[in-house]
Amino acid sequence: MEKSTFNSLFWKISIVFFILLAGVGVMYTYVSHEYSKTYLEEVNQRLNHDTAKNIVENSTNFYNGEVIKPALEEMFHHVRAINPSLEVYLVDPKGKIIAWYPPERKIALKQINLKPVLSFIANANSYIKGDDPLNPSQQKVFSASPLTMNNMLYAYIYVVLNGEQQEAASNSLFGGYLLKLGARTMGITLLFTFLIGLLIIRIITNNYSKILTVMQQFRQGDLKARVEFKSMGDERQLGEMFNEMADILTLNIDKLNEVENLRRELIANVSHDLRTPIAIIRGYVETLQMKEETITIEERKQYINTVRESAEKLERLVNELFELSKLEANQVLAKKEPFIISELVSDISSKYQLIAETKNISINTVLSKELPPVFADVSLIERVMQNLIDNALKFTPSGGKIEIKTIKSTDNNIEISVTDNGIGIPENDREQIFARYYKANNFTDLKNSTGLGLAIAKKILDLHQSTLDLVSKENAGSSFIFKLKCI
């Protein structure tokens, strides 16, 4: 697959390159032909510049303003003897053709443009073309000279140097010669240029072939395949772009695999946690129905309390699952506003005093005075504090204490910490502490725990561009710390 792709690219570029070279060769031949033709015409005009003047000096064609036919015929005879290919015209001062040679040819123009004639006479070394009376569509080099007598202009001798016969022979010979020369030159040039071009194209496409090979490997499942280049250039940039895209794709695949594993774990945990309270509720309700006639009042109260507790746990679990799902799906927006964090901490700790007293746990607050307001979502930060205090109450034994502290840090943030002197967290569990359904394996009194509290707290703090840090020592307690920006 890679080889065929490479060959296709190589031959496509080679064919296009050959066509371009052929086009350049044809254009070169055409331009050479035109310039060579112009060069020969200019040489011909310069060599025969005085042809018309010589004819004038050796002829007397007018007498008293009338054309002397014997003298005119003698002039034409003289021209035939010198160069039979010349075309000679006798033109009056207004450009009208009076007579011409060879007389057997029928002219198409009765009058010529005198501007080129006058320009030729005025500029001795100029390259000028004039009308061809036999072929009005063409312009040809010529020689011209005024015919005067007694300082009076009678006519012009106008000689077309490249007549039809000469032009036919010249075009045939010149065309054949130039065709051979151009074909040979173009052939040799094309051959060497094409061979050198093929070598260069092969070197360039070989680098692209490496990229295509790596892409094919990546497509076939080798996610570690990467392009390696030592040279600099566009190929290196293309290779680096592919490597970056491959890294992103690999990272996304890893994230998808991680999400899939979390999804499976979530389904397993949700199934288990939902099944337990539902089974309890169903079991006790069926017991109440079966023993309706014989059950005592105390047993009925106990069964109903158990059903209520299981229903409450089920409700908490469902609510927290929905809450975490919305946070992970970025469906929760932080509505930030300025507020005093110490006041929020004081209110929350007061609400938990009664619960802590029933467990024989003390909650103390250490609040720095005159703290500046923070800019955050009050309800979400309250949820974080509730989850951290709930977590501390679960892992703090009877007679223990919880301390909530707020201080201003050196980086213009306010630091909030919730510290307990409970069982602590084992070192091998700390990396998973914020994962969903984390439950410490060294503490059994977790019948009311959903395992989602710390995961929810971390997601909320992510919305505030903050982190939830843990400092813990086994059998000595744990401290959860986060920061909020001051205004």
Secondary structure, 3 states (H helix, E strand, C coil): CHHHHHHHHHHHHHHHHHHHHHHHHHHHHHHHHHHHHHHHHHHHHHHCCCHHHHHHHCCCCEECCEECHHHHHHHHHHHHHHCCCCEEEEECCCCEEEEEECCCCCCCCCECCHHHHHHHHHCCCCCCEEECCCCCCCEEEEEEEEEEECCEEEEEEEEECCCHHHHHHHHHHHHHHHHHHHHHHHHHHHHHHHHHHHHHHHHHHHHHHHHHHHHHHHHCCCCCCCCCCCCCCHHHHHHHHHHHHHHHHHHHHHHHHHHHHHHHHHHHHHHHHHHHHHHHHHHHHHHHHHCCCCCCHHHHHHHHHHHHHHHHHHHHHHHHHHHHHHHHCCCCCCCCEEECHHHHHHHHHHHHHHHHHHCCCEEEEEECCCCCCEEECHHHHHHHHHHHHHHHHHHCCCCCEEEEEEEECCCCEEEEEEEECCCCCCHHHHHHCCCCCCCCCCCCCCCCCCCCHHHHHHHHHHHCCCCCEEEEECCCEEEEEEEEEEC
